[in-house]
Every structure is written in C-alpha cells, then in structure tokens.
Amino acid sequence: AAFISIQAFPALLDLPQDLEVSAVSCGSRHTAVITRGGELYTWGWGKYGQLGHGNNISSDQARRVEYLVAKGLRAEEVVCGPWTTYIRVLE
C-alpha cells in the first residue's frame, strides 16, 4: 500500500515541469489539478475511487486521468470534496 503523507501546511506541487496548471482543488486527502491543455491529474488517498483512475489505489505521485483522454474530453473545472472529485468537461 502507498504511504500518503497528510500535512496541515502548504506544500509545493511535484508535477512534471512542462505542465502549466490552470486549476487546483484539494479534498480531505487527495488533490486534483487541471492543466492549460485540459488534462486532469490526481493524487492522494484513492480508497473510494476519487482519483478517477478506475481503481481504489492511493498514490503520492500525480497521475493523468486517462479516461478523459481516451474519451476526447477536456477538463475545465475541478472541485474536490472529502471523498469525491467533480469536474466540468468540454467535448
């Protein structure tokens, strides 16, 4: 099982340098960002599938949500709840 660090203070995002982030949202134990290109990256606690990777695996590394790419969807907005992630997409 992945170790998910929980901290009550700001932290730098560890993302690939070529990504330009346009939006970010934090849940109680997970984080989601949208890039200027409309890709969604998530990481953190994934017990309830809130990371959007089709499983309940947690990860300390940001991973792109491939489902959106496969469907040709662009994320525009993201809001994380305690155990959920909501996005608004464009086709």
Secondary structure, DSSP 8 states (H G I E B T S, - for coil): -------SS-------TT--EEEEEE-SSEEEEEETTS-EEEEE--TTSTT-SSS---EEEEEE-HHHHHTT-EEEEEEE-SS-EEEEEE-
